[in-house]
Amino acid sequence: MKARFQVVFLKELRETMRDRRTLGLLALFTLMYPVMLGYMLHQLVERAVKPERDGIQVAVIGAAQAPNLMVQLKQKNIAVQQVEPMDEAAIQELLRSHKVAALLRIADDFSANYQAMRPARIELWFDSGAEFDARKRDVDEVLQAYSSNIAGARLLAHGVSPAALNPIQLQHYDTGTNASRSAGLIGSVLAMLFMPAFLCGVSAAIDSTAGERERRSLEVLMAQPARTWELVTGKWLAAATPALAGLTLELVLAHAILSWLPLEEAGLSWSLSWRDLALVCLVSLPLSLFAAGLQVLLSLNSKSFKEAQGMLTFAMLLPFVPGLAVSIMDLKTASWMYLVPMLSNQTLLRELAKGTEVDALAYLLTFAGSALPALATVALASWRMKSERFVLAV
């Protein structure tokens, strides 16, 4: 013989599965975000590797006056495209066409000033609104190196060592890994991966509480030989089931896409294994239960279906507040973060994606941080449902 809460659970789950349109929209949302995230990161990788693969195209006016500069540009995989002299309007039009990353205009008196050891002018034209910032910096570095070489040669010609102008030799050593560098970028989008926990079960939670109250079927259900906690538990589990399914599907799909992308080529990484993902899904189980319990509780406190919708729309944004506050305040990872629902799951996934060793306490705190509030919301909803005035909304 089935327990009473199981009967209520199967009944509510069956009614939820009949709403194919809502389930289809939820499935579309669950699949859409990982795909969009994968596409955006793919475009980021493409922009990062395109200069190395295709080279940099630079237009030059007056290239014959600086042959050594042209040689240095070609050594840095910068293709030189010699063009005829043009006015400012024509230069702007050329840059807006995005055919070249920048344009160098060498002054007509460049050779004369160079021979006379006077500053020889070179104009660097670029479009700051185009996606050529990295390529423009490469051209700028070549020009700076060219200028330094000339200055060093002139100092040697006068018997002065070029080292006199560089009293400090500064060397940079970057100990950061791809995982740590990608923590800020990828970590900022991890919160959305847990959105299905609060979105996929909201329809079932509202319909089984506020909806049944409007249809007057909640009174009939309470007249059955079942205790309030059994009724609430059945509705709670029915709302948590699609939330758990949507959350697991989103995490698995996102992990598959991020593992497939060549993020290393853009200086990023995704160091999560399938074992780590399974642990994340396991400790995220209470998050779906907490979201469903909160939605059932708030829907029971609503007098109408529309009131429940408005209240839950606002309530679904609250779990993102701690993560947003941590991001704005730039707080470092601390143990207390694993006790805050939603923030704990996001923090755990971010640390694992960085390749950081996470101890068992973090998993335990993440699990308990959502499990205890979930049980508290169900207990409160069961207590509230004992009042006939509350159920009848009088």
Buried (B, 14 or more C-beta within 10 A) or exposed (E): EEEBBBBBBBBBBEBBEEBEEBBEEBBEBBBEBBEEBBEEBBEBBEEBEBBEEEBBBBBBBBBEBBEEBBEBBEEEEBBBEEBEEBEEEEBBEBBEEEEBBBBBBBBEEBBEEBEEEEEBEBEEBBBEEBEBEEBBEBBEEBBEEBBEBBEBEEBEEEEEEBEEEEEEEEEEEEEEBBBEBBBEBBBEBBBBBBBBBBBBBBBBBBBBBBBBBBEEEBEEBBEEEBEBBBBBBBBBBBBBBBBBBBBBBBBBBBBEBBBEBEBEBBBBBBBBEEEBBEBBBEBBBBBBBBBBBBBBBBBBBBEEBEBBBEBBEEBBEEBBEBBEEBBEEEEEBEEEBBBBBBBBBBBBBBBBBBBBEBEEEBBEBBBBBBBBBBBBBBBBBBEBBEEEEEBEEE
